[in-house]
């Protein structure tokens, strides 16, 4: 159930509803919007009687939710969620999240971070824990890698996005990083999702390689149901019969997710294609499709990379991508604003 407040409802009115929900043994999820606040109710096994809430001051209406997800949907919050860490944003302005696939050394990471910061980007990605298909492949530097990422943040003012592969790793990532990444293999690791929901840092959730959009949104619901509403969706390609690309980039999921959910969604052209020659064309297409940002691998010497070297952009290629992506994002933004203004005039 959603309890929608009047536009002039006070903070006291909102918390009165929250207290009533919790007194009945349910969990309340207040979501402020630009015009009014909606409060999601979870923990119920069946229909909830709206009468105890409809009579409270400031309540406009009680709405039954028929979708399997309650908190990620547009029913609860019409405005797009904007994730902010310091001066860095995802959802309001186009975000370029760039860096190394895996932290291999301090030199490699610092060289890359300097280039990312030099292009005016605010987010840096890098893997300290690497879940690999082969048990013999490079698995990351673990806490040492997190320390290097933390040093890169201090040196260049970047915000760090890095993956947690299990709950002990998440404890460390929460300590060192700014955004906790949940990778494709863990999209339905429900205990890990719940633990991420108990963190108070944003979570970047990658779509599972064979998951539907509904399964993707329900994974985000697991995180939000624990009280962490700062979730970023990430499309990274799905497994199909195609063999021309490592995965098939599903760009249609970007507008589909935006239609159903208020959460921002970014696209990873590096892991979806696995080929640096294809990264820039697919990145351009994703920005044109309305992606809120890109998650891109670059490397100072990809021929020596310990992880996913063929997909890592060279520094000059990255600079070209940033310029192109920003230009396309500006066009998309202007079109969206013009559409909104036109709809308002009508």
Secondary structure, DSSP 4 states (H G I P E B T S, - for coil): -EEEEPTT--HHHHHHHHHHHHHTT-EEEEEE-SS-EEEEEE--SS---THHHHTSTTEEEEE---SS-SSSBTTT--SPP-EEETTEEESSS-EEEEE-SS---HHHHHHHHHHHHHTT--EEE--SS---SSTTS----THHHHHHHHHHHHHH-PEEEEE--SHHHHHHHHHH-SEEEE-GGGTT-HHHHHHHHHSSSEEEEEPPTT--HHHHHHHHHHHHHTT---EEEEE--B--S--SSSSB--THHHHHHHHHBSS-EEE-HHHHH--HHHHHHHHHHHHHTT-SEEEEEB-TTGGG-SS-GGGPBPHHHHHHHHHHHHHHHHHHHHHHHHHHHHHHH-
